[in-house]
Amino acid sequence: YFEDMAAGVNGSPLQIFALVLFFAGMGFKISLVPFHLWTADTYQGAPTVVSSYLSVISKGAASFALMTILIKVFAPMVEHWQIMLYILTVASITIANLFAIRQTDLKRFMAYSSISQAGYIMLAVIGGAADGMSALVFYVLVYIFANLAVFGIIETLEHHTRSSVSRDDCNALYKTNPRLTLLMTLALFSLAGIPPFAGFFSKFFVFMSAFKAGFWVLVFIALLNTVISLYYYLLIVKAMYITPNENPIKTFNSSKYSRISFIVCLAGILLLGICSFVFEEIDK
């Protein structure tokens, strides 16, 4: 009963300690720095379908829970949790982006990408209010389509090669599997926030909610990190289109259900940003 709990919150030292413990638990669930250390190893070691589930469904649900409890229960302590969230957001986006550049295994790469994306999601949470909740819902929705597309392609490549997939394995992939390469490129561009894909609009809305709440410096830091994220996403694109490879992954046909899933993800990446009524309905 959130209202009853909020009535008893007064910012005492014990309640501040409770808030810290709550943040630690939710930060672990969402993979925020410094509670992120399990993420890369888990994503790499788990089956790809499990990794994809953790990266979108679990993270999205935890983000909703975090925002709901902060606003409904810890509202009297807003100054405390905004400072904490500010620090965690900057650390998550920056550290994850820097570590993502160093990754060669695609699943570890996507793990650090998801940590960075969690930081962007927190921009909507720290913005609070109705704008923040609308931006959060829309961001998670767009993130689901783009992230599942990438993990679906990784799963398809793993199934075909019978091994884990590294960035080098994607060298010259466009020559043998152009359609998978195109979908991967569009999904990565959406995650990077390049217009006109849906990821650009989702980032715009979370930036706008944080900016309206007065966190201008935080938005500026996030914008700078967007440039870094564009660089490491383009490393994958460069490998697929530019880096030569004498023995690229051979041409193969995806399963029927994989093709249907890819079409659904592609539609989400292309249409969610263009069809403005989606965000308008969420905003209502």
Protein Blocks (a to p, Z undefined) as FASTA:
>chain_A
ZZlmmmmpgoiaklmmmmmmmmmmmmmmnopafklmmmmmmmmmpcfklmmmmmmmmmmm
mmmmmmmmmmmmmmmmmmmmmmmmmmmmmmmmmmmmmmmmmpmbfklmmmmmmmmmmmmm
mmmmmngpjklmmmmmmmmmmmmmmmmmmmmmmmmmmmmnopacdfklmgoklmmmmmlm
mmmmmmmmmmnopafbfklmmmmmmmmmmmmnopamlmmmmmmmmmmmmmmmmmmmmmmm
mmgcfbbcddddddfklmmmmmmmmmmmmmmmmmmmlmmmmmZZ
